[in-house]
Amino acid sequence: MDMILTAIIIISVIVIALVYQESLLRARRKQFDEKMNEMERLFNETLENIRHHDWLLRTGLIETAYLFTEYGSSLTEDVKKWTR
């Protein structure tokens, strides 16, 4: 009888330990998934910002090239005056 009771206690402790370990693994997996989702969101946001700024830079370069083509060296003189 004592051996059966001891075996039941040992098996119960093992089952409790396994259930606890499983719950810890699930919690860690949930944290990992949340962090990965946050990193993916930040990555996508960064890409969108890069695309936006790249578009602004290209637009600015095109406008600058147009102004220099249109007004030539007089614009250069104006810029020198403004930056003094």
N, C-alpha and C positions, 0 to 999 in steps of 0.2 A: 504494500500500500504506500509506504514511504517513497519507494522508487517511482511509482506512478505519479504521485504528487510532485516529486522533484522534477520529473520529466515534463509535466504539465507547466510547472513554473518556468523551467528553462525555455520551453517552446513559446510560452506567452511573452517572455522577455525578448526573445528573438523576433517575434512578430511585431511587438511594439517598437523595437529598434528599427525594423525594416519600414514600418509605416511612417515613423518619424523621419527617417532618412529620405523616403520618397517625398514627404511634404516639404522638406528642406530643398530637395532638388527642384521641385515644382516652383517654389518661391524664387530660387536663384534663376531658373529659366525665365520666369515672368519678368524679373528685374532685367535680365539680359535682353529679352525681347523689347522691353520698354526703352532701354538705352539704345538699342539698334534702331528702333523706330525714330528716336530723337535724332540720332546721328544721320539717318537717311533724310529726315526733314531738313536738318541744317545743311546737308550736302546739296539737296535740291534747291534750297533757298540761296545758297552761295552761287550755284550755277546760274540761277535766274538773275542774280545781281550782276554776275560777270557778263551775261548776255546783254543785260540792259546797259551796263557801262560801256561795253564794246560797241553797242549801237550808238550811244551818245558820242563816244570817241570818234567813230567813223563819220558820223554826221558833222561833228566839229571839224574834222580834217577836211571833209569835202567843202564845207562852207569856207574854211580858211583858204583852201586852194582856189575856190571861186573868187574870193575877195582879192587875193593876190593877182589872179589872172585879170580880173576886172580893173583893179585900181593900180596895180604895179607898185612902183617904188614910193608913190605918195602915201600909200597905206603904211609902209615901213617907217616913213618919217613920222606919221601920226602915232604909231605905236611907240616910237622912241620918245615922243613928247609926253605921252600918257604915263610912261614908266619912269619918268624923271622924278 
